[in-house]
Amino acid sequence: MATHVSAAKRARQTKRRTQVNRMRASRVKTFVTNVEAAIKSGDKKAAQAALRQAQPELSRAAAKGVMHKNAVARKLSRLTARVKAI
């Protein structure tokens, strides 16, 4: 348990930020899963639409520090290539 007021505040902030970051990461996974499902179904239009929705979500995760920017770039690149290959 934190003994200083500042340490207690930092613990509260960390708890709140962790919760927000988990929600963001979960949201990103959901959007990526939607793209994966659309690719698997073989519907190019649906896959492109899902990818268009996933792109800003992934970029936001990188901007907020939830995911590393290179990891996001790699994921987007691979998803885009798979959508084009349909």
MOMO-V79423 format. One record per residue. N is the residue number from 1. SS is DSSP state (helix for helix, strand for strand, loop for the rest). PHI is phi in radians with two decimals (none if undefined). Layout:
n=<N;N>
ss=<SS;SS>
phi=<PHI;PHI>
This chain:
n=<1;2;3;4;5;6;7;8;9;10;11;12;13;14;15;16;17;18;19;20;21;22;23;24;25;26;27;28;29;30;31;32;33;34;35;36;37;38;39;40;41;42;43;44;45;46;47;48;49;50;51;52;53;54;55;56;57;58;59;60;61;62;63;64;65;66;67;68;69;70;71;72;73;74;75;76;77;78;79;80;81;82;83;84;85;86>
ss=<loop;loop;loop;loop;helix;helix;helix;helix;helix;helix;helix;helix;helix;helix;helix;helix;helix;helix;helix;helix;helix;helix;helix;helix;helix;helix;helix;helix;helix;helix;helix;helix;helix;helix;helix;helix;helix;helix;helix;helix;helix;loop;loop;helix;helix;helix;helix;helix;helix;helix;helix;helix;helix;helix;helix;helix;helix;helix;helix;helix;helix;helix;helix;helix;loop;loop;loop;loop;helix;helix;helix;helix;helix;helix;helix;helix;helix;helix;helix;helix;helix;helix;helix;helix;loop;loop>
phi=<none;-1.26;-1.74;-1.64;-1.06;-1.14;-1.20;-1.14;-1.11;-1.08;-1.12;-1.12;-1.12;-1.08;-1.05;-1.17;-1.14;-1.06;-1.09;-1.12;-1.13;-1.11;-1.10;-1.10;-1.11;-1.13;-1.08;-1.07;-1.05;-1.08;-1.13;-1.15;-1.08;-1.08;-1.14;-1.01;-1.12;-1.15;-1.13;-1.11;-1.25;1.52;-1.55;-1.14;-1.07;-1.13;-1.13;-1.14;-1.13;-1.13;-1.15;-1.08;-1.34;-1.33;-0.99;-1.12;-1.16;-1.15;-1.10;-1.12;-1.09;-1.20;-1.13;-1.49;1.50;-1.30;-2.22;-1.29;-1.08;-1.24;-1.15;-1.14;-1.05;-1.11;-1.08;-1.09;-1.07;-1.20;-1.13;-1.07;-1.09;-1.20;-1.17;-1.13;-1.31;-1.13>
